[in-house]
Amino acid sequence: MIPFSILDLSTVSEGQSVADSLTQTRNLAVEAESLGYQRYWLAEHHGMKGIASSATSVILANIGAATQTIRLGAGGVMLPNHAPLVIAEQFGTLAELYGDRIDLGLGRAPGTDMNTAQALRRALDVSVDQYPQDIQELQRYLSDAEQSVIAVPGQGTHVPLWLLGSSLYSAELAAHFGLPYSFASHFAPDHLQQALQIYKETFRASDALAKPYAMAGVMVVLADTQVEADYLFTSVQQKFVQMRTGGNSRFPAPVDSMDGRWTQADKQMVDHVLRYALVGTKDSIKDQLARFIATTNIDELIISIPVFDTDARSHSMNLMAQLRDSM
């Protein structure tokens, strides 16, 4: 079976504090390591009351101190929000602290609304064309190259870069630079197959990677019964409806029914966006999981577990590891 990894947002559920969320992230990463997951990644978001992973490298430092072997990284850092030198220093520091188990996934979206992006001092007039140059600049800072500006820490750490995305552009760019690629099919399913095909067919070998390496994401909500899994899944369904209407709140508790909580248009949107979600028991989703891996021909699967209760989230992660080991 291909490796399975975990993508976390340090979800802040209703009734929780941010401190609670960060502690749970650390504890879940320790558990993921014990269960044999390949990586534990955090995604950069800003200004969202239900997500505490804005200072991604700081959280990774906290997790690194509690783990020994699992790879840790960003899934991803939104590079247009930052000067490449700053990111090189942050992840170079992580590499010096925790050795060769740090990944740096990169995205080009702001990870927030435009007002918050401006408050981040992001240059809002930067075009898509600047993103490739920023990647190359970051690569130089992490290399052994001597140059007028150096990243300390960072220089010589060779932190592996990944490109992340949900578009054909990101696939083309990852192939062009010869970097591993992760597609965000857990919330943006359109273009999955086409992007993976473009990436593999146009991949150019690089010093970083001899052949293409592709990962794709799925949301997973597993429980002991289908009824329980469907119940837990209503949390993320509510959240996507809130996002559609511009709401900004903490991650909602599950409800017995979505009836009256969404319109038909809302339901169609959520069903479409979450079409690859695996919701059920180990037995009920096994064939669906196998088809997804076989159809995409991915090298690795990254899993998001949008579950309100920490114990239920942990149980879902355990069940997924058991399913992986049985296939």
MARDOZA-861815 format. One record per residue: residue in one letter; x, y, z of N, C-alpha, C in turn. Coordinates in steps of 0.02 Angstrom, whole numbers, padded with zeros to 5 digits, always signed. Layout:
BEGIN
aXYZXYZXYZ ...
This chain:
BEGIN
m+00042-00060+00000+00000+00000+00000+00044+00063+00000 i+00021+00114-00035+00057+00177-00037+00057+00209+00032 p+00104+00255+00046+00104+00289+00110+00042+00334+00119 f+00019+00338+00181-00035+00384+00200-00005+00438+00244 s-00028+00500+00235-00006+00556+00275-00066+00595+00301 i-00053+00642+00346-00106+00681+00378-00097+00755+00363 l-00152+00788+00344-00154+00860+00336-00198+00889+00391 d-00170+00935+00430-00206+00964+00487-00211+01040+00477 l-00265+01068+00504-00275+01141+00504-00276+01169+00575 s-00258+01128+00624-00267+01148+00694-00337+01176+00704 t-00386+01135+00688-00456+01156+00691-00475+01179+00761 v-00508+01238+00765-00533+01263+00828-00609+01252+00829 s-00630+01203+00868-00701+01186+00870-00739+01231+00918 e-00804+01235+00909-00846+01273+00955-00834+01250+01026 g-00826+01298+01072-00815+01281+01142-00742+01269+01159 q-00697+01271+01110-00626+01262+01121-00590+01329+01120 s-00532+01330+01151-00487+01387+01143-00435+01370+01089 v-00401+01421+01066-00346+01409+01018-00292+01366+01051 a-00279+01379+01114-00229+01339+01150-00249+01265+01151 d-00313+01251+01161-00337+01182+01158-00321+01151+01090 s-00335+01189+01038-00325+01164+00970-00252+01148+00957 l-00208+01191+00978-00137+01180+00966-00111+01121+01005 t-00136+01111+01065-00116+01052+01104-00140+00988+01070 q-00202+00990+01045-00229+00932+01011-00190+00916+00947 t-00168+00967+00911-00128+00956+00851-00063+00920+00869 r-00031+00942+00921+00031+00910+00943+00017+00837+00962 n-00035+00825+01000-00051+00757+01022-00069+00712+00963 l-00106+00738+00915-00125+00699+00857-00064+00682+00814 a-00017+00728+00810+00044+00714+00772+00084+00658+00804 v+00089+00659+00870+00123+00604+00905+00088+00538+00891 e+00022+00539+00893-00016+00478+00880-00007+00455+00807 a-00008+00503+00760+00001+00486+00689+00069+00452+00679 e+00120+00475+00714+00186+00444+00709+00183+00371+00732 s+00149+00360+00788+00145+00291+00815+00105+00245+00769 l+00061+00274+00728+00019+00235+00683+00051+00225+00614 g+00110+00252+00604+00146+00239+00542+00128+00285+00484 y+00098+00343+00499+00086+00391+00445+00153+00421+00422 q+00156+00438+00358+00218+00460+00328+00236+00532+00347 r+00186+00576+00344+00197+00648+00356+00140+00676+00398 y+00156+00732+00429+00105+00771+00463+00115+00843+00442 w+00068+00868+00402+00074+00935+00372+00022+00983+00402 l+00041+01046+00406-00003+01100+00426-00012+01148+00369 a-00072+01176+00362-00088+01221+00306-00096+01293+00332 e-00065+01339+00298-00068+01410+00317-00136+01440+00297 h-00171+01467+00346-00232+01507+00335-00229+01567+00382 h-00265+01619+00365-00264+01679+00406-00335+01706+00416 g-00347+01733+00475-00410+01768+00488-00471+01724+00491 m-00462+01659+00502-00518+01612+00504-00525+01587+00576 k-00582+01599+00606-00591+01583+00677-00588+01509+00692 g-00598+01468+00642-00597+01396+00653-00531+01362+00635 i-00480+01402+00618-00416+01374+00597-00359+01410+00633 a-00315+01373+00667-00262+01404+00707-00193+01394+00678 s-00188+01375+00614-00123+01357+00585-00091+01415+00546 s-00103+01476+00566-00076+01533+00528+00001+01536+00533 a+00028+01527+00593+00100+01528+00603+00127+01457+00595 t+00127+01434+00534+00138+01363+00520+00204+01338+00547 s+00258+01375+00536+00324+01351+00558+00329+01347+00633 v+00293+01390+00669+00295+01389+00742+00262+01325+00768 i+00205+01307+00739+00171+01245+00759+00214+01184+00743 l+00246+01185+00685+00289+01129+00666+00347+01121+00715 a+00373+01177+00741+00427+01172+00790+00402+01139+00854 n+00341+01155+00873+00311+01124+00932+00301+01049+00923 i+00277+01030+00864+00268+00959+00849+00335+00922+00845 g+00383+00955+00814+00449+00924+00807+00479+00904+00873 a+00469+00945+00924+00497+00930+00990+00464+00870+01022 a+00405+00850+00998+00368+00794+01028+00372+00730+00987 t+00403+00732+00928+00405+00674+00883+00477+00657+00867 q+00486+00598+00836+00554+00575+00821+00566+00558+00748 t+00515+00529+00715+00527+00501+00648+00481+00527+00594 i+00420+00546+00610+00372+00567+00559+00396+00630+00525 r+00385+00634+00459+00404+00695+00423+00353+00750+00440 l+00378+00811+00445+00337+00868+00463+00344+00921+00410 g+00289+00956+00395+00295+01007+00343+00235+01050+00335 a+00240+01093+00287+00186+01140+00270+00149+01112+00210 g+00083+01113+00217+00043+01090+00161-00012+01140+00144 g+00003+01202+00129+00070+01226+00123+00077+01298+00149 v+00137+01324+00140+00151+01395+00149+00129+01431+00086 m+00091+01486+00095+00068+01525+00037+00123+01576+00020 l+00165+01558-00026+00226+01595-00039+00215+01668-00056 p+00162+01687-00093+00153+01758-00108+00142+01801-00046 n+00127+01771+00012+00119+01809+00073+00185+01829+00105 h+00241+01800+00081+00304+01805+00117+00362+01820+00070 a+00413+01851+00099+00477+01854+00063+00509+01785+00065 p+00533+01760+00008+00564+01694+00008+00620+01685+00060 l+00657+01738+00073+00711+01733+00123+00684+01715+00192 v+00627+01745+00210+00598+01730+00276+00578+01657+00282 i+00548+01630+00229+00528+01560+00230+00589+01515+00231 a+00641+01533+00195+00703+01493+00196+00732+01492+00266 e+00731+01548+00301+00757+01550+00369+00715+01508+00417 q+00648+01513+00410+00604+01476+00455+00612+01401+00446 f+00610+01378+00384+00613+01306+00372+00685+01281+00376 g+00733+01325+00364+00802+01307+00378+00814+01296+00452 t+00782+01337+00493+00786+01328+00565+00756+01261+00586 l+00697+01245+00558+00666+01180+00573+00712+01122+00553 a+00744+01129+00495+00788+01075+00472+00849+01068+00518 e+00875+01123+00543+00931+01119+00589+00910+01088+00656 l+00848+01101+00676+00823+01073+00739+00806+00999+00733 y+00775+00980+00677+00745+00913+00673+00772+00871+00615 g+00824+00894+00583+00858+00854+00533+00817+00844+00469 d+00831+00789+00436+00803+00777+00370+00733+00746+00375 r+00687+00781+00408+00617+00760+00407+00571+00820+00400 i+00595+00873+00370+00556+00934+00359+00540+00941+00285 d+00476+00953+00269+00453+00966+00201+00428+01037+00197 l+00431+01066+00138+00405+01133+00127+00360+01133+00065 g+00295+01126+00077+00247+01130+00023+00228+01202+00011 l+00221+01221-00052+00209+01291-00071+00145+01298-00111 g+00108+01350-00096+00049+01368-00134+00052+01441-00154 r+00009+01461-00200+00011+01531-00224-00052+01570-00207 a-00101+01539-00175-00160+01576-00153-00143+01612-00088 p-00179+01665-00071-00164+01701-00009-00184+01664+00054 g-00231+01616+00049-00254+01581+00108-00297+01623+00153 t-00327+01674+00124-00369+01719+00164-00406+01767+00118 d-00441+01815+00146-00475+01866+00107-00426+01922+00089 m-00446+01966+00045-00400+02017+00020-00381+02068+00073 n-00428+02085+00117-00411+02133+00170-00357+02105+00216 t-00364+02041+00234-00314+02010+00277-00248+02001+00239 a-00252+01985+00175-00191+01980+00134-00153+02046+00133 q-00190+02101+00129-00157+02166+00130-00125+02180+00198 a-00159+02159+00251-00131+02167+00318-00068+02125+00328 l-00062+02071+00290-00001+02030+00292+00057+02063+00255 r+00045+02121+00227+00094+02159+00187+00110+02122+00122 r+00062+02083+00099+00070+02049+00035+00063+02100-00021 a+00106+02096-00071+00101+02140-00129+00044+02117-00173 l-00012+02151-00169-00072+02128-00203-00067+02134-00279 d-00018+02171-00304-00011+02178-00376+00038+02127-00406 v+00063+02082-00363+00108+02031-00389+00069+01983-00435 s+00095+01972-00495+00060+01930-00542+00080+01857-00533 v+00043+01813-00565+00059+01742-00563+00131+01730-00587 d+00154+01772-00633+00220+01763-00661+00275+01769-00609 q+00262+01802-00552+00313+01810-00501+00323+01746-00460 y+00272+01705-00456+00275+01645-00415+00333+01598-00435 p+00344+01584-00499+00401+01541-00517+00468+01571-00495 q+00475+01637-00501+00537+01669-00480+00547+01664-00405 d+00492+01670-00367+00497+01662-00295+00518+01592-00275 i+00493+01542-00311+00513+01473-00298+00588+01464-00310 q+00612+01490-00365+00683+01484-00381+00726+01520-00330 e+00703+01579-00308+00740+01616-00257+00744+01575-00193 l+00688+01545-00173+00687+01503-00113+00734+01444-00120 q+00734+01412-00178+00779+01356-00190+00852+01377-00181 r+00870+01436-00206+00939+01459-00199+00957+01469-00126 y+00912+01497-00087+00927+01509-00016+00939+01443+00021 l+00905+01389+00001+00911+01326+00036+00967+01283+00008 s+00999+01305-00046+01053+01267-00078+01120+01285-00045 d+01172+01256-00074+01240+01272-00050+01269+01334-00083 a+01232+01365-00127+01259+01421-00166+01281+01479-00123 e+01339+01507-00139+01362+01569-00108+01334+01627-00148 q+01302+01673-00115+01272+01730-00148+01274+01790-00101 s+01256+01847-00127+01262+01908-00087+01215+01908-00027 v+01158+01876-00035+01110+01869+00021+01106+01795+00037 i+01116+01777+00100+01113+01707+00120+01062+01699+00177 a+01034+01640+00179+00987+01622+00232+01025+01585+00287 v+01024+01614+00347+01057+01583+00404+01008+01583+00463 p+00980+01525+00481+00988+01458+00451+00951+01453+00384 g+00967+01402+00347+00936+01389+00283+00985+01366+00232 q+01039+01403+00223+01088+01385+00172+01115+01314+00185 g+01112+01273+00132+01139+01206+00136+01094+01155+00167 t+01034+01174+00188+00989+01125+00219+00951+01083+00168 h+00943+01109+00107+00910+01072+00053+00842+01045+00074 v+00804+01086+00110+00736+01066+00129+00697+01050+00065 p+00668+00990+00059+00632+00973-00003+00570+01015-00012 l+00562+01042-00073+00503+01081-00090+00452+01038-00125 w+00389+01051-00110+00332+01023-00145+00292+01081-00174 l+00260+01070-00231+00212+01118-00255+00142+01090-00244 l+00098+01132-00219+00029+01114-00203-00017+01154-00247 g-00075+01126-00261-00123+01165-00300-00185+01126-00317 s-00230+01161-00351-00293+01130-00374-00306+01150-00446 s-00253+01168-00482-00261+01191-00551-00211+01157-00597 l-00221+01166-00661-00173+01139-00710-00108+01178-00707 y-00112+01242-00689-00051+01283-00685-00003+01254-00635 s-00028+01236-00576+00016+01210-00524+00048+01144-00546 a+00010+01103-00583+00037+01040-00608+00093+01053-00659 e+00081+01100-00703+00131+01117-00754+00195+01143-00721 l+00186+01184-00670+00244+01214-00637+00285+01162-00599 a+00250+01117-00564+00285+01064-00528+00324+01020-00577 a+00294+01004-00633+00329+00964-00684+00389+01001-00712 h+00381+01066-00724+00435+01106-00752+00495+01108-00706 f+00483+01116-00641+00538+01121-00593+00562+01052-00569 g+00527+00999-00588+00547+00933-00566+00539+00924-00491 l+00481+00945-00465+00467+00941-00394+00408+00895-00380 p+00403+00867-00321+00343+00828-00304+00282+00872-00302 y+00224+00842-00314+00163+00881-00324+00106+00851-00283 s+00067+00895-00251+00009+00873-00213-00053+00911-00237 f-00105+00874-00255-00166+00904-00280-00219+00906-00224 a-00251+00964-00218-00298+00976-00162-00368+00950-00177 s-00372+00886-00193-00437+00857-00212-00484+00849-00152 h-00458+00859-00091-00501+00853-00033-00552+00909-00028 f-00539+00966-00062-00589+01019-00063-00597+01051-00132 a-00556+01031-00180-00560+01059-00248-00552+01002-00298 p-00604+00962-00309-00596+00901-00348-00589+00911-00423 d-00612+00968-00449-00609+00979-00521-00537+00977-00545 h-00526+00949-00603-00460+00946-00636-00411+00897-00605 l-00433+00855-00557-00387+00809-00525-00351+00765-00576 q-00389+00728-00615-00358+00681-00661-00316+00716-00714 q-00343+00771-00740-00306+00807-00792-00241+00836-00765 a-00243+00863-00704-00183+00891-00674-00130+00838-00663 l-00150+00781-00637-00102+00727-00625-00073+00701-00691 q-00114+00698-00743-00090+00676-00808-00038+00725-00836 i-00054+00789-00833-00007+00840-00858+00059+00836-00819 y+00053+00830-00753+00113+00828-00711+00158+00769-00732 k+00129+00711-00739+00169+00652-00754+00196+00652-00825 e+00156+00677-00872+00177+00675-00942+00229+00728-00959 t+00229+00784-00922+00275+00839-00939+00332+00846-00888 f+00336+00800-00840+00386+00804-00787+00457+00803-00816 r+00499+00848-00790+00569+00850-00808+00611+00834-00747 a+00654+00784-00753+00695+00764-00697+00738+00822-00673 s+00750+00825-00608+00789+00879-00579+00837+00850-00527 d+00879+00893-00498+00922+00871-00444+00881+00848-00384 a+00821+00876-00378+00778+00860-00320+00741+00794-00329 l+00725+00776-00392+00680+00720-00404+00693+00690-00473 a+00705+00625-00475+00721+00592-00538+00659+00575-00579 k+00603+00561-00545+00541+00544-00579+00483+00575-00542 p+00426+00582-00574+00369+00616-00541+00346+00580-00478 y+00324+00620-00430+00297+00593-00367+00235+00634-00351 a+00177+00602-00353+00114+00638-00346+00075+00614-00284 m+00045+00663-00252+00003+00650-00194-00064+00684-00205 a-00117+00656-00178-00183+00688-00182-00217+00682-00115 g-00264+00728-00102-00296+00731-00037-00368+00707-00038 v-00388+00677+00017-00458+00659+00028-00477+00677+00100 m-00540+00696+00110-00566+00701+00178-00590+00632+00200 v-00578+00617+00263-00595+00552+00290-00633+00561+00356 v-00691+00531+00361-00729+00529+00424-00750+00456+00434 l-00713+00421+00476-00726+00351+00490-00752+00342+00561 a-00797+00296+00570-00825+00280+00636-00843+00206+00636 d-00868+00184+00692-00886+00113+00698-00951+00096+00662 t-00993+00146+00649-01055+00135+00612-01063+00190+00560 q-01101+00175+00508-01115+00225+00456-01154+00283+00485 v-01201+00269+00530-01242+00322+00560-01197+00372+00597 e-01149+00346+00635-01104+00390+00672-01060+00431+00625 a-01035+00400+00573-00993+00436+00525-01032+00491+00490 d-01093+00476+00469-01135+00527+00436-01149+00585+00484 y-01160+00569+00547-01172+00620+00598-01110+00665+00605 l-01051+00636+00611-00989+00675+00618-00976+00718+00557 f-00995+00693+00498-00982+00728+00436-01023+00793+00430 t-01076+00799+00467-01117+00860+00463-01079+00922+00486 s-01026+00913+00525-00987+00972+00546-00955+01006+00486 v-00922+00968+00443-00889+00999+00385-00941+01021+00333 q-00997+00986+00328-01050+01010+00284-01075+01078+00306 q-01087+01087+00371-01107+01153+00396-01055+01206+00382 k-00992+01187+00391-00937+01236+00382-00934+01260+00310 f-00943+01216+00262-00940+01238+00192-01000+01281+00174 v-01058+01269+00205-01115+01312+00194-01101+01381+00223 q-01070+01384+00282-01052+01448+00312-01004+01487+00268 m-00955+01452+00242-00906+01485+00198-00938+01512+00135 r-00987+01475+00110-01023+01497+00049-01059+01563+00061 t-01083+01573+00122-01121+01633+00139-01079+01686+00173 g-01013+01677+00175-00969+01726+00204-00962+01723+00279 g-00986+01669+00310-00981+01662+00382-00910+01648+00405 n-00894+01668+00466-00828+01656+00494-00837+01638+00568 s-00840+01573+00582-00851+01550+00650-00808+01489+00663 r-00808+01466+00724-00770+01407+00741-00804+01345+00712 f-00766+01291+00711-00790+01230+00679-00852+01204+00716 p-00908+01195+00681-00971+01180+00714-00977+01108+00738 a-01016+01101+00792-01032+01034+00817-01077+00998+00767 p-01073+00932+00765-01117+00895+00719-01190+00900+00740 v-01234+00888+00692-01306+00891+00704-01338+00827+00678 d-01398+00814+00703-01432+00752+00684-01454+00753+00611 s-01468+00812+00584-01490+00816+00514-01471+00884+00486 m-01456+00886+00422-01443+00949+00387-01507+00980+00360 d-01563+00946+00368-01626+00973+00344-01640+01041+00376 g-01655+01091+00335-01668+01158+00359-01605+01199+00370 r-01547+01169+00363-01484+01205+00374-01450+01223+00308 w-01476+01197+00253-01448+01215+00189-01502+01214+00136 t-01490+01252+00083-01535+01252+00027-01514+01195-00020 q-01555+01183-00070-01537+01132-00120-01472+01152-00156 a-01465+01217-00170-01404+01241-00202-01343+01231-00157 d-01352+01243-00092-01297+01231-00045-01277+01158-00046 k-01327+01114-00044-01313+01043-00042-01276+01020-00105 q-01298+01044-00162-01265+01026-00224-01192+01049-00224 m-01181+01111-00199-01113+01136-00196-01069+01094-00150 v-01094+01079-00090-01055+01040-00042-01043+00970-00068 d-01093+00938-00096-01085+00871-00123-01032+00870-00178 h-01032+00923-00219-00982+00926-00272-00912+00936-00245 v-00904+00984-00201-00838+01000-00174-00809+00941-00135 l-00852+00905-00099-00829+00849-00057-00842+00782-00089 r-00840+00779-00154-00859+00718-00189-00811+00660-00174 y-00750+00675-00156-00702+00621-00142-00698+00604-00067 a-00740+00635-00027-00739+00620+00045-00757+00547+00058 l-00721+00516+00105-00733+00447+00124-00767+00447+00192 v-00831+00432+00193-00871+00438+00254-00905+00371+00267 g-00889+00340+00323-00920+00275+00338-00879+00234+00386 t-00880+00169+00377-00841+00122+00416-00783+00097+00374 k-00737+00061+00406-00681+00033+00368-00706-00010+00310 d-00756-00050+00322-00782-00094+00270-00818-00056+00215 s-00857-00006+00234-00899+00027+00184-00859+00072+00137 i-00801+00097+00159-00763+00143+00115-00703+00110+00083 k-00692+00046+00098-00631+00013+00073-00627+00012-00003 d-00681-00007-00035-00681-00009-00109-00673+00060-00139 q-00707+00109-00109-00702+00178-00133-00630+00204-00128 l-00597+00189-00073-00528+00209-00063-00483+00175-00115 a-00492+00110-00125-00451+00074-00173-00461+00101-00244 r-00523+00119-00262-00536+00147-00328-00501+00214-00336 f-00504+00256-00284-00472+00322-00289-00397+00315-00301 i-00365+00270-00264-00293+00261-00272-00276+00232-00340 a-00316+00183-00362-00302+00151-00426-00315+00199-00484 t-00369+00237-00480-00388+00282-00535-00338+00340-00542 t-00316+00366-00486-00269+00423-00489-00197+00400-00499 n-00182+00338-00480-00114+00312-00484-00065+00356-00445 i-00087+00380-00387-00045+00423-00347+00008+00382-00310 d+00060+00417-00288+00113+00386-00250+00102+00390-00175 e+00058+00436-00154+00045+00446-00083-00023+00478-00075 l-00056+00463-00019-00121+00491-00004-00115+00535+00059 i-00142+00596+00055-00143+00639+00114-00215+00649+00136 i-00225+00643+00202-00292+00637+00230-00307+00695+00276 s-00364+00727+00265-00390+00777+00311-00448+00746+00349 i-00451+00757+00414-00503+00726+00456-00544+00781+00489 p-00597+00806+00456-00635+00862+00482-00688+00840+00532 v-00665+00821+00591-00709+00795+00644-00706+00841+00704 f-00764+00857+00732-00771+00906+00786-00737+00883+00850 d-00751+00823+00872-00727+00798+00936-00658+00767+00928 t-00612+00784+00973-00543+00760+00967-00539+00685+00973 d-00576+00655+01019-00573+00582+01026-00599+00548+00963 a-00653+00575+00934-00680+00546+00873-00632+00556+00814 r-00597+00612+00813-00547+00624+00761-00490+00574+00767 s-00467+00563+00829-00414+00514+00841-00437+00444+00820 h-00498+00427+00836-00525+00361+00819-00528+00352+00743 s-00548+00405+00708-00550+00402+00635-00481+00391+00607 m-00432+00425+00634-00363+00417+00610-00338+00346+00624 n-00356+00317+00681-00338+00249+00697-00371+00199+00649 l-00435+00209+00636-00470+00165+00590-00440+00168+00520 m-00419+00227+00498-00389+00234+00432-00322+00197+00429 a-00284+00200+00482-00221+00164+00484-00233+00088+00481 q-00284+00065+00516-00301-00006+00515-00322-00027+00444 l-00361+00016+00411-00382+00000+00343-00322-00002+00296 r-00278+00047+00302-00216+00047+00262-00178-00018+00270 d-00170-00040+00331-00129-00100+00344-00164-00164+00321 s-00229-00161+00310-00265-00220+00289-00270-00227+00213 m-00248-00177+00177-00257-00177+00104-00193-00201+00070 
